[in-house]
Amino acid sequence: MIAEGYPLQESVLLDSGATLHIFRDMKRMKSLRAAPIGDFLWSGTPQVPIDGYGEARIILKSGDGLPTYLTLYNVALCTALTKNLVSFSKLRKRGYWWDTKPGNNCLRRADRSYLGEVEEINGQQVLEYRTSYEPAATLRAALIAEVSSKPRQRKLSYGLLQERILQEHDQSL
């Protein structure tokens, strides 16, 4: 269930404790494929089912005012969550680091060059801020599929994934 009053539910948060990238909205995902049955993550005490995996692209604010795009790979789709989370440990493995020196709150590349701003909003570290009322169409231009050199995996259509989620939900009742 989605907390309607949560002000950052459409935003993307940087999470230093997350072990994988997690998005809640399948419209933000590309190259979506079904998760193996039984895949889940822990969110507090309950297990949360992972509905699928794919890629997501986020828009970071850059120092020159132009957007910087960052593509995330192997992102877990969890429609039951209220947040979109980017794993800092996964970013670090790709050579990015979080610069928190006084006067800085940003992501940098391995060569120390500036990648994008991290904003603190409502006590959370936010990579991409979007209001709950902002239409999804405002982000679509940034969600252009990247050409991947990785082997293609079976893609799952929106309708098939929705059907599978409903079937699993019915079985769990």
CYANA upper distance limits for C-alpha pairs under 8 A (distance plus 0.5 A):
  1 MET  CA     80 ALA  CA      6.28
  1 MET  CA     81 LEU  CA      7.74
  1 MET  CA     82 THR  CA      8.20
  2 ILE  CA     80 ALA  CA      7.55
  2 ILE  CA     81 LEU  CA      7.28
  2 ILE  CA     82 THR  CA      5.86
  3 ALA  CA      9 GLN  CA      8.48
  3 ALA  CA     82 THR  CA      6.91
  6 TYR  CA     82 THR  CA      8.25
  7 PRO  CA    131 THR  CA      7.33
  7 PRO  CA    132 SER  CA      7.00
  8 LEU  CA     12 VAL  CA      8.21
  8 LEU  CA     83 LYS  CA      7.62
  8 LEU  CA    129 TYR  CA      7.94
  8 LEU  CA    130 ARG  CA      7.74
  8 LEU  CA    131 THR  CA      7.32
  8 LEU  CA    132 SER  CA      7.64
  9 GLN  CA     82 THR  CA      5.96
  9 GLN  CA     83 LYS  CA      5.53
  9 GLN  CA     84 ASN  CA      7.60
  9 GLN  CA    131 THR  CA      8.41
  9 GLN  CA    132 SER  CA      7.06
 10 GLU  CA     83 LYS  CA      7.65
 10 GLU  CA     84 ASN  CA      7.73
 10 GLU  CA    129 TYR  CA      8.01
 10 GLU  CA    130 ARG  CA      6.02
 10 GLU  CA    131 THR  CA      6.69
 10 GLU  CA    132 SER  CA      6.08
 11 SER  CA     83 LYS  CA      7.86
 11 SER  CA     84 ASN  CA      7.04
 11 SER  CA    126 VAL  CA      7.57
 11 SER  CA    127 LEU  CA      8.21
 11 SER  CA    128 GLU  CA      6.00
 11 SER  CA    129 TYR  CA      5.13
 11 SER  CA    130 ARG  CA      5.33
 11 SER  CA    131 THR  CA      7.54
 12 VAL  CA     58 ILE  CA      8.26
 12 VAL  CA     83 LYS  CA      7.70
 12 VAL  CA     84 ASN  CA      5.37
 12 VAL  CA     85 LEU  CA      6.26
 12 VAL  CA     86 VAL  CA      7.45
 12 VAL  CA    126 VAL  CA      6.39
 12 VAL  CA    127 LEU  CA      6.08
 12 VAL  CA    128 GLU  CA      5.48
 12 VAL  CA    129 TYR  CA      7.03
 13 LEU  CA     83 LYS  CA      8.01
 13 LEU  CA     84 ASN  CA      6.65
 13 LEU  CA     85 LEU  CA      5.44
 13 LEU  CA     86 VAL  CA      6.54
 13 LEU  CA    124 GLN  CA      7.41
 13 LEU  CA    125 GLN  CA      6.20
 13 LEU  CA    126 VAL  CA      4.90
 13 LEU  CA    127 LEU  CA      6.15
 13 LEU  CA    128 GLU  CA      7.66
 14 LEU  CA     85 LEU  CA      6.45
 14 LEU  CA     86 VAL  CA      5.42
 14 LEU  CA     87 SER  CA      6.86
 14 LEU  CA     88 PHE  CA      6.86
 14 LEU  CA    124 GLN  CA      8.44
 14 LEU  CA    125 GLN  CA      5.98
 14 LEU  CA    126 VAL  CA      6.38
 14 LEU  CA    127 LEU  CA      6.70
 15 ASP  CA     85 LEU  CA      6.60
 15 ASP  CA     86 VAL  CA      6.30
 15 ASP  CA     87 SER  CA      5.80
 15 ASP  CA     88 PHE  CA      6.31
 15 ASP  CA    125 GLN  CA      8.03
 16 SER  CA     87 SER  CA      6.71
 16 SER  CA     88 PHE  CA      5.43
 16 SER  CA     89 SER  CA      7.19
 17 GLY  CA     87 SER  CA      7.60
 17 GLY  CA     88 PHE  CA      7.95
 17 GLY  CA     89 SER  CA      8.30
 18 ALA  CA     85 LEU  CA      8.02
 18 ALA  CA     86 VAL  CA      7.85
 18 ALA  CA     87 SER  CA      5.39
 18 ALA  CA     88 PHE  CA      7.63
 18 ALA  CA     89 SER  CA      7.93
 19 THR  CA     87 SER  CA      6.30
 19 THR  CA     89 SER  CA      7.10
 19 THR  CA     90 LYS  CA      7.53
 20 LEU  CA     75 VAL  CA      7.41
 20 LEU  CA     76 ALA  CA      7.72
 20 LEU  CA     86 VAL  CA      7.64
 20 LEU  CA     87 SER  CA      5.80
 20 LEU  CA     90 LYS  CA      7.17
 21 HIS  CA     72 LEU  CA      8.00
 21 HIS  CA     74 ASN  CA      7.87
 21 HIS  CA     75 VAL  CA      5.37
 21 HIS  CA     76 ALA  CA      6.63
 21 HIS  CA     84 ASN  CA      8.38
 21 HIS  CA     85 LEU  CA      6.12
 21 HIS  CA     86 VAL  CA      5.09
 21 HIS  CA     87 SER  CA      5.59
 21 HIS  CA     90 LYS  CA      8.17
 22 ILE  CA     75 VAL  CA      6.03
 22 ILE  CA     76 ALA  CA      5.21
 22 ILE  CA     77 LEU  CA      6.43
 22 ILE  CA     78 CYS  CA      7.18
 22 ILE  CA     83 LYS  CA      8.46
 22 ILE  CA     84 ASN  CA      6.14
 22 ILE  CA     85 LEU  CA      5.53
 22 ILE  CA     86 VAL  CA      7.04
 23 PHE  CA     28 ARG  CA      8.29
 23 PHE  CA     29 MET  CA      8.50
 23 PHE  CA     75 VAL  CA      7.33
 23 PHE  CA     76 ALA  CA      6.76
 23 PHE  CA     77 LEU  CA      5.62
 23 PHE  CA     78 CYS  CA      6.65
 23 PHE  CA     79 THR  CA      8.08
 23 PHE  CA     83 LYS  CA      7.37
 23 PHE  CA     84 ASN  CA      4.83
 23 PHE  CA     85 LEU  CA      6.78
 24 ARG  CA     77 LEU  CA      6.22
 24 ARG  CA     78 CYS  CA      5.49
 24 ARG  CA     79 THR  CA      4.95
 24 ARG  CA     80 ALA  CA      7.40
 24 ARG  CA     81 LEU  CA      6.27
 24 ARG  CA     82 THR  CA      7.14
 24 ARG  CA     83 LYS  CA      6.84
 24 ARG  CA     84 ASN  CA      6.34
 25 ASP  CA     29 MET  CA      7.83
 25 ASP  CA     77 LEU  CA      7.65
 25 ASP  CA     78 CYS  CA      8.23
 25 ASP  CA     79 THR  CA      6.66
 26 MET  CA     77 LEU  CA      7.18
 26 MET  CA     79 THR  CA      8.05
 26 MET  CA    158 TYR  CA      8.30
 28 ARG  CA     56 ALA  CA      6.52
 28 ARG  CA     57 ARG  CA      8.05
 28 ARG  CA    143 LEU  CA      7.72
 29 MET  CA     54 GLY  CA      6.47
 29 MET  CA     55 GLU  CA      6.02
 29 MET  CA     56 ALA  CA      5.41
 29 MET  CA     57 ARG  CA      8.36
 29 MET  CA     77 LEU  CA      8.43
 30 LYS  CA     54 GLY  CA      6.20
 30 LYS  CA     55 GLU  CA      5.50
 30 LYS  CA     56 ALA  CA      6.60
 30 LYS  CA    143 LEU  CA      8.30
 30 LYS  CA    145 ALA  CA      7.04
 31 SER  CA     54 GLY  CA      5.64
 31 SER  CA     55 GLU  CA      6.58
 31 SER  CA    145 ALA  CA      8.47
 31 SER  CA    155 LYS  CA      6.62
 31 SER  CA    156 LEU  CA      8.44
 32 LEU  CA     52 GLY  CA      7.03
 32 LEU  CA     53 TYR  CA      6.11
 32 LEU  CA     54 GLY  CA      4.84
 32 LEU  CA     55 GLU  CA      7.59
 32 LEU  CA    155 LYS  CA      6.09
 32 LEU  CA    156 LEU  CA      6.19
 32 LEU  CA    157 SER  CA      8.03
 33 ARG  CA     52 GLY  CA      6.03
 33 ARG  CA     53 TYR  CA      5.92
 33 ARG  CA     54 GLY  CA      6.70
 33 ARG  CA    153 GLN  CA      7.74
 33 ARG  CA    154 ARG  CA      6.60
 33 ARG  CA    155 LYS  CA      5.20
 33 ARG  CA    156 LEU  CA      5.35
 34 ALA  CA     51 ASP  CA      7.03
 34 ALA  CA     52 GLY  CA      4.86
 34 ALA  CA     53 TYR  CA      6.92
 34 ALA  CA    155 LYS  CA      8.01
 34 ALA  CA    156 LEU  CA      6.60
 34 ALA  CA    161 LEU  CA      7.46
 35 ALA  CA     39 ASP  CA      6.92
 35 ALA  CA     50 ILE  CA      6.88
 35 ALA  CA     51 ASP  CA      6.17
 35 ALA  CA     52 GLY  CA      4.70
 35 ALA  CA     53 TYR  CA      6.62
 36 PRO  CA     52 GLY  CA      8.46
 38 GLY  CA     49 PRO  CA      7.77
 39 ASP  CA     49 PRO  CA      6.63
 39 ASP  CA     50 ILE  CA      6.02
 40 PHE  CA     47 GLN  CA      6.62
 40 PHE  CA     48 VAL  CA      5.81
 40 PHE  CA     49 PRO  CA      4.72
 40 PHE  CA     50 ILE  CA      5.42
 41 LEU  CA     47 GLN  CA      6.15
 41 LEU  CA     48 VAL  CA      5.78
 41 LEU  CA     49 PRO  CA      7.02
 41 LEU  CA     50 ILE  CA      7.41
 42 TRP  CA     46 PRO  CA      6.57
 42 TRP  CA     47 GLN  CA      5.23
 42 TRP  CA     48 VAL  CA      6.54
 43 SER  CA     47 GLN  CA      6.82
 43 SER  CA     48 VAL  CA      6.98
 48 VAL  CA     78 CYS  CA      7.78
 48 VAL  CA     80 ALA  CA      7.47
 48 VAL  CA     81 LEU  CA      8.41
 49 PRO  CA     78 CYS  CA      7.05
 49 PRO  CA     80 ALA  CA      8.27
 50 ILE  CA     76 ALA  CA      6.75
 50 ILE  CA     77 LEU  CA      6.34
 50 ILE  CA     78 CYS  CA      5.52
 50 ILE  CA     79 THR  CA      8.48
 51 ASP  CA     76 ALA  CA      7.91
 51 ASP  CA     77 LEU  CA      5.91
 51 ASP  CA     78 CYS  CA      6.13
 51 ASP  CA     79 THR  CA      7.63
 51 ASP  CA    161 LEU  CA      8.05
 51 ASP  CA    165 ILE  CA      7.33
 52 GLY  CA     76 ALA  CA      6.44
 52 GLY  CA     77 LEU  CA      5.56
 52 GLY  CA     78 CYS  CA      7.98
 52 GLY  CA    161 LEU  CA      8.42
 53 TYR  CA     74 ASN  CA      6.17
 53 TYR  CA     75 VAL  CA      5.82
 53 TYR  CA     76 ALA  CA      5.17
 53 TYR  CA     77 LEU  CA      6.24
 54 GLY  CA     73 TYR  CA      6.98
 54 GLY  CA     74 ASN  CA      5.75
 54 GLY  CA     75 VAL  CA      5.72
 54 GLY  CA     76 ALA  CA      7.31
 54 GLY  CA     77 LEU  CA      8.04
 55 GLU  CA     71 THR  CA      7.39
 55 GLU  CA     72 LEU  CA      6.03
 55 GLU  CA     73 TYR  CA      5.19
 55 GLU  CA     74 ASN  CA      6.45
 55 GLU  CA     75 VAL  CA      6.16
 56 ALA  CA     71 THR  CA      6.28
 56 ALA  CA     72 LEU  CA      5.71
 56 ALA  CA     73 TYR  CA      7.32
 56 ALA  CA     75 VAL  CA      7.32
 56 ALA  CA    143 LEU  CA      7.89
 57 ARG  CA     69 TYR  CA      7.07
 57 ARG  CA     70 LEU  CA      6.06
 57 ARG  CA     71 THR  CA      4.77
 57 ARG  CA     72 LEU  CA      6.50
 57 ARG  CA    142 ALA  CA      7.35
 57 ARG  CA    143 LEU  CA      6.27
 58 ILE  CA     69 TYR  CA      6.26
 58 ILE  CA     70 LEU  CA      5.86
 58 ILE  CA     71 THR  CA      6.94
 58 ILE  CA     72 LEU  CA      8.31
 58 ILE  CA    127 LEU  CA      8.48
 58 ILE  CA    128 GLU  CA      7.15
 58 ILE  CA    142 ALA  CA      7.89
 58 ILE  CA    143 LEU  CA      8.43
 59 ILE  CA     67 PRO  CA      6.49
 59 ILE  CA     68 THR  CA      6.13
 59 ILE  CA     69 TYR  CA      5.28
 59 ILE  CA     70 LEU  CA      6.98
 59 ILE  CA    127 LEU  CA      8.22
 59 ILE  CA    128 GLU  CA      6.45
 59 ILE  CA    142 ALA  CA      7.63
 60 LEU  CA     67 PRO  CA      6.28
 60 LEU  CA     68 THR  CA      5.53
 60 LEU  CA     69 TYR  CA      6.73
 60 LEU  CA     70 LEU  CA      7.87
 60 LEU  CA    115 LEU  CA      8.29
 60 LEU  CA    116 GLY  CA      5.66
 60 LEU  CA    117 GLU  CA      6.80
 60 LEU  CA    127 LEU  CA      6.49
 60 LEU  CA    128 GLU  CA      6.30
 61 LYS  CA     65 GLY  CA      7.01
 61 LYS  CA     66 LEU  CA      7.30
 61 LYS  CA     67 PRO  CA      5.80
 61 LYS  CA     68 THR  CA      6.81
 61 LYS  CA    116 GLY  CA      5.84
 61 LYS  CA    117 GLU  CA      5.85
 61 LYS  CA    127 LEU  CA      8.49
 61 LYS  CA    128 GLU  CA      8.17
 62 SER  CA     66 LEU  CA      6.31
 62 SER  CA     67 PRO  CA      6.34
 62 SER  CA     68 THR  CA      6.58
 62 SER  CA    114 TYR  CA      8.28
 62 SER  CA    115 LEU  CA      7.23
 62 SER  CA    116 GLY  CA      5.17
 62 SER  CA    117 GLU  CA      6.54
 63 GLY  CA    114 TYR  CA      8.40
 63 GLY  CA    116 GLY  CA      7.61
 63 GLY  CA    117 GLU  CA      7.99
 68 THR  CA    115 LEU  CA      7.61
 68 THR  CA    116 GLY  CA      7.19
 69 TYR  CA    142 ALA  CA      7.78
 87 SER  CA     91 LEU  CA      6.96
 88 PHE  CA     92 ARG  CA      6.58
 88 PHE  CA     97 TRP  CA      8.49
 88 PHE  CA     98 TRP  CA      8.49
 89 SER  CA     93 LYS  CA      6.82
 90 LYS  CA     94 ARG  CA      7.12
 91 LEU  CA     95 GLY  CA      7.10
 91 LEU  CA     96 TYR  CA      5.87
 91 LEU  CA     97 TRP  CA      7.64
 92 ARG  CA     96 TYR  CA      5.34
 92 ARG  CA     97 TRP  CA      6.08
 95 GLY  CA    109 ARG  CA      6.57
 95 GLY  CA    110 ALA  CA      5.46
 96 TYR  CA    107 LEU  CA      7.05
 96 TYR  CA    108 ARG  CA      6.02
 96 TYR  CA    109 ARG  CA      5.08
 96 TYR  CA    110 ALA  CA      6.16
 97 TRP  CA    107 LEU  CA      6.09
 97 TRP  CA    108 ARG  CA      5.80
 97 TRP  CA    109 ARG  CA      6.94
 97 TRP  CA    110 ALA  CA      7.60
 98 TRP  CA    105 ASN  CA      7.76
 98 TRP  CA    106 CYS  CA      6.39
 98 TRP  CA    107 LEU  CA      5.16
 98 TRP  CA    108 ARG  CA      6.84
 99 ASP  CA    104 ASN  CA      6.69
 99 ASP  CA    105 ASN  CA      6.17
 99 ASP  CA    106 CYS  CA      5.83
 99 ASP  CA    107 LEU  CA      6.46
 99 ASP  CA    108 ARG  CA      7.24
100 THR  CA    104 ASN  CA      5.85
100 THR  CA    105 ASN  CA      5.37
100 THR  CA    106 CYS  CA      7.42
101 LYS  CA    105 ASN  CA      7.66
105 ASN  CA    117 GLU  CA      6.87
105 ASN  CA    118 VAL  CA      5.83
105 ASN  CA    119 GLU  CA      7.48
106 CYS  CA    114 TYR  CA      7.91
106 CYS  CA    115 LEU  CA      7.85
106 CYS  CA    116 GLY  CA      6.16
106 CYS  CA    117 GLU  CA      4.85
106 CYS  CA    118 VAL  CA      5.27
106 CYS  CA    119 GLU  CA      8.50
107 LEU  CA    114 TYR  CA      7.00
107 LEU  CA    115 LEU  CA      5.89
107 LEU  CA    116 GLY  CA      5.90
107 LEU  CA    117 GLU  CA      6.86
107 LEU  CA    118 VAL  CA      7.38
108 ARG  CA    112 ARG  CA      5.99
108 ARG  CA    113 SER  CA      5.99
108 ARG  CA    114 TYR  CA      5.15
108 ARG  CA    115 LEU  CA      5.42
108 ARG  CA    116 GLY  CA      7.62
109 ARG  CA    113 SER  CA      5.88
109 ARG  CA    114 TYR  CA      7.00
109 ARG  CA    115 LEU  CA      6.75
116 GLY  CA    127 LEU  CA      8.46
117 GLU  CA    127 LEU  CA      7.26
118 VAL  CA    125 GLN  CA      6.64
118 VAL  CA    126 VAL  CA      6.04
118 VAL  CA    127 LEU  CA      5.54
119 GLU  CA    124 GLN  CA      8.50
119 GLU  CA    125 GLN  CA      6.20
119 GLU  CA    126 VAL  CA      5.53
119 GLU  CA    127 LEU  CA      7.05
120 GLU  CA    124 GLN  CA      5.89
120 GLU  CA    125 GLN  CA      5.20
120 GLU  CA    126 VAL  CA      6.46
121 ILE  CA    125 GLN  CA      7.05
121 ILE  CA    126 VAL  CA      7.07
130 ARG  CA    134 GLU  CA      7.07
134 GLU  CA    138 THR  CA      7.87
136 ALA  CA    140 ARG  CA      7.27
137 ALA  CA    141 ALA  CA      8.29
139 LEU  CA    143 LEU  CA      7.36
140 ARG  CA    144 ILE  CA      8.00
156 LEU  CA    160 LEU  CA      6.82
156 LEU  CA    161 LEU  CA      6.70
157 SER  CA    161 LEU  CA      6.66
158 TYR  CA    162 GLN  CA      6.60
159 GLY  CA    163 GLU  CA      6.62
160 LEU  CA    164 ARG  CA      6.65
161 LEU  CA    165 ILE  CA      6.66
162 GLN  CA    166 LEU  CA      6.77
163 GLU  CA    167 GLN  CA      6.69
164 ARG  CA    168 GLU  CA      6.66
165 ILE  CA    169 HIS  CA      6.56
166 LEU  CA    170 ASP  CA      6.62
167 GLN  CA    171 GLN  CA      6.71
168 GLU  CA    172 SER  CA      6.69
169 HIS  CA    173 LEU  CA      7.07
